[in-house]
Amino acid sequence: MNDSEIIRQEAIGESHTVVFALEPCATQCSIFSQPIVIVPLWKKRELQRQQEEQLRQQRIERGTAEPVDLGLSVLWASHNVGARNAEQLGFHYQGEQRQQAIDVWGEDWRMPTLQEMQELMQQCQWMWNVFNGIPGFVVTGQTGNSIFLQAAGSSYMMQQDAVGMTGRYWCGTDDTQYPDRAKCLEFNQYSGNVFSMPMATAMSVRPVKPKSI
């Protein structure tokens, strides 16, 4: 091998090919000023799995739900705020407490809008069921994934109402005609719809978060 010769190796990336010198020679310099680290695809996947597991453990510690893709415009939480899993009812929150209740979860969880709640109602299959003695609807999306919305009732003046018979879930959309009211989803075993309720009423909160781009 003479001075004009150079040994090169091709490293195939996801979207381009990188060509670099294995050994610098006297007449040519590498085009890279810093050492190149090539991470095998299997190693990237392993690191990604470790990061996902770490995030899952962090969510468990602070009571944060797992995001569920139902094939809609947003991801839905796997359980209510105040619960640790889908079998627990969680807490009731007044209308003024809606978003503050979610903030403890971190990440980018928020209240579902009226349009997102209607999307959940219209584009998913709803089936009444009972899990561990708790009635509610299994809501299944086009992806085959599902969430369980419990009939957790509501509270007013510290008195619970319709627990086990009716589900009431806040939307993040206020009533434009009545400033002391906000939109919510209400359902029982036979029917469901979106209504306007006084914010003094306390009910369940099921957050959503944006899909990753």
C-alpha positions as CSV (number, residue, x, y, z in Angstrom):
1,M,0.0,0.0,0.0
2,N,1.4,3.4,-0.9
3,D,0.8,6.8,0.7
4,S,-2.1,7.6,-1.7
5,E,-4.0,4.6,-0.7
6,I,-6.5,4.6,2.2
7,I,-8.6,1.9,3.8
8,R,-12.2,2.9,4.0
9,Q,-15.2,1.3,5.6
10,E,-18.8,2.0,4.9
11,A,-21.2,2.3,7.9
12,I,-24.8,2.2,6.8
13,G,-27.0,4.6,8.8
14,E,-30.8,4.7,8.8
15,S,-31.0,7.4,6.0
16,H,-27.4,7.8,4.7
17,T,-24.0,6.1,4.2
18,V,-21.0,7.4,6.2
19,V,-17.5,6.8,4.7
20,F,-14.5,7.3,7.0
21,A,-10.9,6.4,7.2
22,L,-9.9,3.5,9.4
23,E,-6.3,4.7,9.6
24,P,-5.1,8.2,8.8
25,C,-2.3,8.3,6.2
26,A,0.4,10.8,5.6
27,T,-1.2,12.4,2.6
28,Q,-4.8,12.5,3.6
29,C,-6.8,13.4,6.7
30,S,-10.1,12.0,7.9
31,I,-13.1,14.3,7.2
32,F,-14.2,13.8,10.8
33,S,-12.8,15.9,13.5
34,Q,-14.2,13.7,16.3
35,P,-14.2,10.0,16.8
36,I,-17.2,8.2,15.3
37,V,-19.3,5.9,17.5
38,I,-21.4,3.5,15.7
39,V,-24.3,2.0,17.8
40,P,-25.7,-1.2,16.4
41,L,-29.4,-1.3,15.8
42,W,-29.9,-4.1,18.5
43,K,-28.1,-1.8,21.0
44,K,-30.4,1.1,20.2
45,R,-33.4,-1.1,20.7
46,E,-32.1,-2.3,24.0
47,L,-31.5,1.3,25.2
48,Q,-35.0,2.2,24.1
49,R,-36.5,-0.7,26.1
50,Q,-34.5,0.4,29.1
51,Q,-35.7,4.0,28.8
52,E,-39.3,2.8,28.4
53,E,-39.0,0.6,31.5
54,Q,-37.6,3.5,33.5
55,L,-40.4,5.7,32.4
56,R,-42.9,3.0,33.4
57,Q,-41.4,2.8,36.8
58,Q,-41.6,6.5,37.3
59,R,-45.2,6.5,36.2
60,I,-46.0,3.8,38.8
61,E,-44.3,5.8,41.6
62,R,-46.3,9.0,40.9
63,G,-49.6,7.2,40.0
64,T,-49.4,8.2,36.4
65,A,-51.4,6.1,33.9
66,E,-50.0,4.5,30.7
67,P,-51.1,6.1,27.5
68,V,-53.4,4.0,25.3
69,D,-53.7,4.4,21.6
70,L,-57.3,3.9,20.5
71,G,-56.8,5.1,17.0
72,L,-58.1,8.6,17.9
73,S,-56.5,12.0,17.7
74,V,-55.1,11.7,21.2
75,L,-53.9,9.0,23.6
76,W,-56.1,8.2,26.5
77,A,-55.0,7.4,30.1
78,S,-55.4,3.8,31.2
79,H,-57.0,4.9,34.5
80,N,-58.5,7.8,36.4
81,V,-56.6,10.5,38.3
82,G,-56.2,9.4,41.9
83,A,-56.2,5.7,41.0
84,R,-53.2,3.4,40.7
85,N,-54.7,1.1,38.1
86,A,-57.8,0.6,35.9
87,E,-59.6,-1.3,38.7
88,Q,-59.6,1.6,41.1
89,L,-62.1,4.4,40.9
90,G,-59.8,7.3,41.6
91,F,-60.9,10.6,43.2
92,H,-63.7,13.1,42.4
93,Y,-62.6,16.6,41.5
94,Q,-64.6,19.8,41.2
95,G,-64.6,21.6,37.9
96,E,-62.1,24.2,39.1
97,Q,-59.7,21.4,40.2
98,R,-59.7,19.6,36.9
99,Q,-56.3,20.5,35.4
100,Q,-54.5,20.9,38.8
101,A,-55.4,17.3,39.5
102,I,-53.6,16.2,36.4
103,D,-50.5,18.3,36.9
104,V,-49.0,15.8,39.4
105,W,-48.7,13.3,36.6
106,G,-46.2,15.4,34.7
107,E,-45.3,14.8,31.1
108,D,-48.0,16.4,28.8
109,W,-51.2,15.0,30.2
110,R,-54.2,17.3,30.1
111,M,-58.0,17.4,30.1
112,P,-59.9,16.1,27.1
113,T,-61.7,18.7,25.1
114,L,-65.4,18.3,24.3
115,Q,-64.5,17.3,20.7
116,E,-62.1,14.6,22.0
117,M,-64.7,13.2,24.3
118,Q,-67.3,13.1,21.5
119,E,-64.7,11.4,19.3
120,L,-64.3,8.7,22.0
121,M,-68.0,8.2,22.1
122,Q,-68.5,8.1,18.3
123,Q,-65.5,6.2,17.0
124,C,-65.1,3.4,19.6
125,Q,-67.1,0.4,20.6
126,W,-68.6,0.6,24.1
127,M,-69.5,-2.6,26.1
128,W,-70.8,-2.6,29.6
129,N,-68.9,-5.0,31.9
130,V,-68.0,-5.5,35.5
131,F,-64.3,-5.9,36.7
132,N,-63.7,-7.0,40.3
133,G,-67.1,-5.8,41.3
134,I,-66.8,-2.4,39.6
135,P,-69.2,-1.8,36.7
136,G,-68.4,0.4,33.7
137,F,-67.7,0.5,30.0
138,V,-64.9,-1.2,28.2
139,V,-64.1,1.3,25.4
140,T,-62.3,-0.4,22.4
141,G,-60.8,1.5,19.6
142,Q,-60.0,0.5,16.0
143,T,-56.5,-0.4,17.1
144,G,-57.9,-3.2,19.3
145,N,-56.7,-1.4,22.4
146,S,-59.2,-0.5,25.1
147,I,-59.7,1.5,28.3
148,F,-62.1,0.9,31.2
149,L,-64.4,3.8,32.2
150,Q,-65.8,3.0,35.6
151,A,-69.3,4.0,36.8
152,A,-67.7,6.0,39.5
153,G,-70.6,8.4,40.1
154,S,-70.0,11.9,41.4
155,S,-69.9,13.9,44.6
156,Y,-71.6,17.1,45.8
157,M,-71.1,18.7,49.2
158,M,-69.1,15.6,50.3
159,Q,-72.0,13.3,49.5
160,Q,-71.4,10.6,46.8
161,D,-74.1,10.0,44.2
162,A,-74.7,7.1,41.8
163,V,-71.5,5.2,42.4
164,G,-71.7,1.9,40.6
165,M,-74.6,3.1,38.4
166,T,-73.4,6.2,36.6
167,G,-70.1,7.4,35.2
168,R,-69.4,11.2,35.1
169,Y,-66.2,12.5,33.6
170,W,-65.1,16.1,33.2
171,C,-64.2,17.6,29.9
172,G,-61.7,20.5,29.7
173,T,-64.4,22.6,27.9
174,D,-66.3,25.2,29.9
175,D,-69.9,26.1,29.2
176,T,-69.8,29.4,27.2
177,Q,-73.3,30.4,28.3
178,Y,-72.9,29.7,32.0
179,P,-69.5,30.5,33.5
180,D,-70.1,28.3,36.6
181,R,-70.6,25.2,34.5
182,A,-68.5,22.9,32.3
183,K,-69.0,20.0,29.9
184,C,-68.9,16.4,31.1
185,L,-69.6,12.9,29.8
186,E,-72.4,11.1,31.7
187,F,-73.4,7.5,31.1
188,N,-75.2,4.6,32.6
189,Q,-75.6,1.0,31.4
190,Y,-78.2,2.0,28.8
191,S,-77.2,5.4,27.4
192,G,-74.7,8.2,27.6
193,N,-74.2,11.8,26.4
194,V,-72.3,15.1,27.0
195,F,-74.0,17.5,29.4
196,S,-73.3,20.8,31.2
197,M,-72.8,20.4,34.9
198,P,-72.1,22.9,37.8
199,M,-68.4,23.1,38.6
200,A,-69.2,22.6,42.2
201,T,-70.0,19.0,41.4
202,A,-67.0,16.7,41.8
203,M,-66.5,13.8,39.4
204,S,-63.9,11.6,37.7
205,V,-61.1,12.9,35.5
206,R,-59.6,10.8,32.7
207,P,-56.7,12.7,31.0
208,V,-55.4,12.6,27.5
209,K,-52.1,13.4,25.9
210,P,-50.9,14.2,22.4
211,K,-49.6,11.6,20.1
212,S,-45.8,11.7,19.4
213,I,-44.9,13.0,16.0
